[in-house]
């Protein structure tokens, strides 16, 4: 029994075309490639073309795979595409901002590391200065005691 309805025969035709065209070579002896048109007149309509299509040096091989897009789709699809492209642009901008922020964060954390190191060095310096200070105070105490002792000795000797 053979099933046949307009819609299934249409998709069957598409599959048949894909299978038939996969091994077809264009006029510059390259395998043809399946592309999708995004022009306002043929939005989303697939076609077979020379792999150099859209480049300057193509042989001109071109064959539609899909039937022509209905007028309603022609009205709607370009608007949807524009919205999608706008979203894509916004996403790209956000990704750029995000990577800039990440780079800033890396810079800030490396600065923080440097500041921490400098702070540790300063703490070590302060500790050394405190030690020196204690040593000098001790020497000063000894000197003061010596002076007082000598003074007392002189006073005792004079009396
Ligand atoms: Zn070609």
Boltz pocket constraint, residues with backbone or C-beta under 6 A from the ligand:
constraints:
  - pocket:
      binder: B
      contacts: [[A, 26], [A, 27], [A, 28], [A, 29], [A, 30], [A, 50], [A, 51], [A, 52], [A, 57], [A, 58], [A, 59], [A, 60], [A, 61]]
      max_distance: 6.0
